[in-house]
Amino acid sequence: MKTVLLLLCFMILGLPIAFGQAKKPPTASTTTRVQTANGLLEGATAASGIREFKGVPFAAPPVGDLRWREPQPVKNWTGTRQAKNFGPQAMQLPIYSDMNFRSDGVSEDCLYLNVWTPAKSAQVKLPVLVYFYGGGFIAGDGSEPRYDGESMAKRGIVAVTVNYRLGIFGFLAHPELTQESPNKASGNYGFLDQNAALRWVQQNIAAFGGDPKKVTIAGESAGSMSVSAQMASPLSKALFSRAIGESGSMLNTSFGPLPLAEAEKNGAAFATSLGATSLAALRALPAQQLLEAASKPGVPRFAPTIDGYFFMQTPTATFAAGQQARVPLLVGWNSQEMTAPFLLGKAPPTPYDYRKVVQKLYGERADDILKLYPASTPEQAEQSATELAGDRFIAYSTWKWADMHSQTGGQPVYRYLYARPRPAMNPAMGSAPADRGASHSAEIEYALGNLATNKVYAWTPDDYKVSETMQSYFANFIKTGNPNGGGLPTWPAAKAGANAQILRIDVTTRAEPEQNRARYLLLDQAFTK
């Protein structure tokens, strides 16, 4: 009777019932602990068995006198550092509605990374994925669920997401910053953060079961631009062996990089507008005040710079000379990167209004543009405006990257066109007109196997099929440098020239000849004129 009463008490209190020999109190598993160069980390193990280490510092906090300096080494710690929560996100305003953060607030103290590993010991040598987030270099965070590394880790890959400084904190150039720098350079701090994270990976990833000789860098939008930047920089090109770019590059883009003198001029003017007559005064201003001032209309953008240190020349010139990282490249963009209003503004999509915009943008080349982006009906005008807006925004610069690397990189280039539109929204999340094509950033959850983390959309079996296909290609590439294998449709490497093949990713995925090379060649002529 006493035994029955005791059991009832345990059940009411929700306490575990152990039969047989009493178990020792649970202790922290050694498998959740990893010794890094800076000290011992303790992470957590997910229900899937994947070990997770979050909020791992890879550089000293860039605050105080370290604001606008190259990332400095992490100070060693004693004892065990907990790595179970994401670190703070970089300074940013809430700009993009599709961003969902799990981070610990917003702070200048933001240089943390996160690791997901299936390895139970340091003896395993698994391929590594290092992913840079997008967000126009003004927003984003490694804690976003769409970048979560658990799904890739389940496929035998050590996945890493990296925070880097954004906006004015990541890309301010200033004459005094250049003068104080041992490299006589300023700006590009966000890119230097990424470089520091890659150096951390080289030094530490083996302890997590990763192989530092098999590191793939990847990213979407600004993250993809970052991949092309790291390929072009002499500081980084030996720190990875493969690269993935999703919609974005630093080659022939309107987003810089700017000549250092021009960027310094912009930075000095900004400082003057705040009444900061010295670098010390600028560093003394509160981070939130700087962030809000930099976000006001009319303030020149804080773009990457050709600083003579991270960038020796424009990335386009580096790729033209074949001086980039000579690694296999998987790269592509989406079928609807932009919509017609981004080109037309408030004008209706009529042939007349469309032609008027094209003539204003391209002058004497307008007729050539209209031949390849025609507009004889309102429907055609809207479609051409959509395609031209997307090409101008990001597709052309991504094509330029792929095309130049296939010519000068000496390594295979695998090109894709992602064409699966998102499904309808979950009714509980609202409603919106369906996209006719795959919008910018739509592929991220598919490629990284994270559809289930996004509750906004009513994912269908077809969506999970596309995700399985795309993630399999990505995982194969991360492991071998070749996306093919496992019964997937054959993805041929793109040869330089008019007969290049691309992979069209949709419910039915297939390789097909490149359709729009003439468009990009024309935009190339217009850009370089």
Secondary structure, DSSP 8 states (H G I E B T S, - for coil): -HHHHHHHHHHHHT-----SS--------GGGEEEETTEEEE-EE-TTS-EEEEEEESS----GGGTTS--------SSEEE-BS---B-S-----TT----SS-B-S---EEEEEE--SSTT--EEEEEEE--STTTS--TT-GGG-SHHHHTTT-EEEEE----HHHHH---HHHHHHSTTS--S-HHHHHHHHHHHHHHHHGGGGTEEEEEEEEEEETHHHHHHHHHHH-TTTTTS-SEEEEES--SSS-SS--EEHHHHHHHHHHHHHHTT--SHHHHHHS-HHHHHHHHTSTT------EE-SSS-SS-HHHHHHTT-S----EEEEEETBSS-THHHHTTS---HHHHHHHHHHHHGGGHHHHHHHS--SSHHHHHHHHHHHHHIIIIIHHHHHHHHHHHHHS-S-EEEEEE------B-GGG------SS-BTTTTHHHHTT-GGG--SB---HHHHHHHHHHHHHHHHHHHHS----TT--------SSTT-EEEEESSS-EEEE-S-HHHHHHHHHHHH-
